[in-house]
C-alpha cells in the first residue's frame, strides 16, 4: 500500500488501493482541510513534493498547470506510489459547534436569501475573512456557506442561493424566523485574505460567490495598508446584483477600488458590461503577474479563469479559489 507522509509533521499513514489522500488521512485520524469532497471547490489543494497520484476523473478545481507544478486535490487524488504532501500552513482556528440564533432572514427576490445569525453563548467570534461555516442538519448531513461579513462581535451574515429541491435552501431556510435556532460548526476552510502578498488585489466572483469576497473586502475598509482592489462580479441578469448599491459605496472605504458588474444574459435596459466575468478581466489586463487573485463561485468559471489567467502570467502561489458546489437533495 502507498505510504503518505505529510511534510513538516509526524504524520504518516497508508492508503488502501484506489483510496484518495483525503480518505486515507481521515481513516488515520489526520485532519486535512476540505469542503465539498467533489473536486470542485479547491479547499483540499496540497502540493505533492515526491511520488505520484492519479485521478478517476480530472477534477474541476485543478488546472493542468497546477498539476504540472505538483499541486493535487486531496479529495480526488489517489496515490500510486509512496508520496509526500505539503499541506497549507495557514493559521486557522479549529472548528467548533455552537447553537446559533436567527436574527434576520431577508429574501432578495426568489434567488438569494440574506441570513443573519448570532452566537448567543459567545461574546465574540473570530474567523479569517473568506472562511465558511457548516449548518448541521438533523440526520448529520451538513451544508456549507461562506461568511459574508467581517468578524465583528458574535453576529455573522450569509448570502445563500436558493436551490430547487435543496434540503436546506429550498425547505428549512424558507421557513426560518427570527429566534429560531440552528446547530452550526465553524470556522472552516483555508480560503482567506493573504496580507503578506503585498500585491494588488483582483477579486472575481459569480453569484453568491460574492459572499467570501465581501467578507475579505469589508475587513479592509479604512485600512491604511489596503492595496488597490479590482472587483469583477459576474451574474446572469440584473436580478442577481443583490448587493450592487452596497458595493458601489465601498469606493469611499477601500483604496483605489474599481467595481465591474458583468452580466451574461442582461435585459434590454442594461448599459454595463456583458459576457462571462473572466472574459471581462482578460479584456482589461494583459499581464496578471503582479496580482493576488481570488476566485469564488462557479467551479466552471474558476476552471476557465485559472487557465486563462495563468496564460496572462498569473502566479499559482498568489491565486486562491473557492468553488461553490450545489447539492440539491442528499
BELDA-V630632 format. One record per helix or strand. SS is the DSSP state (alpha for helix, beta for strand). FROM is the first residue (numbers start at 0). TO is the last residue. Records with the same first field share a line. If there is no record, write none. Layout:
SS: FROM-TO ; FROM-TO
//
This chain:
beta: 2-5 ; 11-13 ; 19-19 ; 44-49 ; 52-53 ; 70-72 ; 77-78 ; 82-85 ; 95-107 ; 111-117 ; 131-135 ; 141-146 ; 154-160 ; 180-187 ; 199-205 ; 228-234 ; 256-262 ; 272-273 ; 290-297 ; 318-323
alpha: 20-26 ; 63-67 ; 167-174 ; 194-196 ; 206-218 ; 237-239 ; 243-251 ; 276-283 ; 298-310 ; 315-317
//
